[in-house]
Amino acid sequence: MNHVNQSIEDLNEYFSIDDVLRFEIGEGGLTRAVITHNLCKGELYLHGAHISRFQPSGFADILFLSSNSQYEADQPIRGGVPIVFPWFGPNKHDNNLPMHGYARTMEWQMARADYHSSKLVLELKAYIAPFELQYFVAFSEHLTMTLRVNNPTDEVHQFEEALHTYFSVGDITKVTIRGLEYDSFINKIDHFRIHEGESNPITITGETDRVYIDTAGTSEIVDPTLRRRIFIDKHHSKSTVVWNPWIDKSQRMTDFKDDEWKQMVCIESANVDKNIVQLQPHRFHEMTTVIRPIAY
Ligand SMILES: O=P(O)(O)OC[C@H]1O[C@H](O)[C@H](O)[C@@H](O)[C@@H]1O
């Protein structure tokens, strides 16, 4: 189909699947896919290819979504999984460019929807010069996200990327994050100084904004309040970002409620800073994250 203007009618005609996938107008008039199958419920906005909901059967929502989120065409949605691309944080050459790049505020195009073996796979596409992007999202008992970046040019190009996943937690002060012990990190709230890794799992006791470089392993959120663990597996992601704005920053964020820091933590699968990707001509790079909740 023509991927330029995708109306709700066109999207439903080409991609809807009975009792599994439909398209509708969501918050702020933005188009979203609604996923309902026997293993999970989900939502994905074409604005930013932004997953705003993932709720496997038997669990409360896995993703945090701010009740103050704006849902405006030029703003990122606050919560869910914003895609950070092609730079992380402020642009290093031009401060007027948007924080975290263009991907999270542009309109993505639906390219494919397949349902088999209780797994719904959506493919979305976008173009951010000089890159062609494909985003594969599989909704099942797990949530699997793969960002594929293609370099169709004859030159090497570099980019940073992150799947900036907001996790919903029962009480952030009781949560521990495992899997990053002994790894040193860039501490953004301490003038970007390198801090040595700690032997204990991470606990959040204040504003936290850490970039772990060369960390390719699985992380785990242990949430005794919601009685669940969430495993975060990664492939071809060498950086991990841990973020919670805590009290003061929450009050400064207009699209975030003052007390919502208690109910969320971001664990971001990424390739940033020294792990920036140098993409050779006519090659692609794929970064995958799998979100696996387990009750306990
Ligand atoms: O407010 P945003 O542009 O969505 O950024 C939210 C956060 O994203 C990342 O986690 C960065 O490390 C933080 O420094 C930033 O505050």
The ligand as an ORCA input file, in Angstrom:
! r2SCAN-3c Opt
* xyz 0 1
  O      12.870     14.394     29.089
  P      13.450     13.522     28.007
  O      13.981     14.290     26.847
  O      12.463     12.479     27.567
  O      14.676     12.759     28.648
  C      14.494     11.949     29.764
  C      15.827     11.343     30.210
  O      16.302     10.496     29.189
  C      17.514      9.764     29.494
  O      17.286      8.801     30.461
  C      18.629     10.694     29.895
  O      19.754      9.981     30.402
  C      18.178     11.711     30.937
  O      19.200     12.673     31.112
  C      16.895     12.397     30.490
  O      16.465     13.291     31.497
*
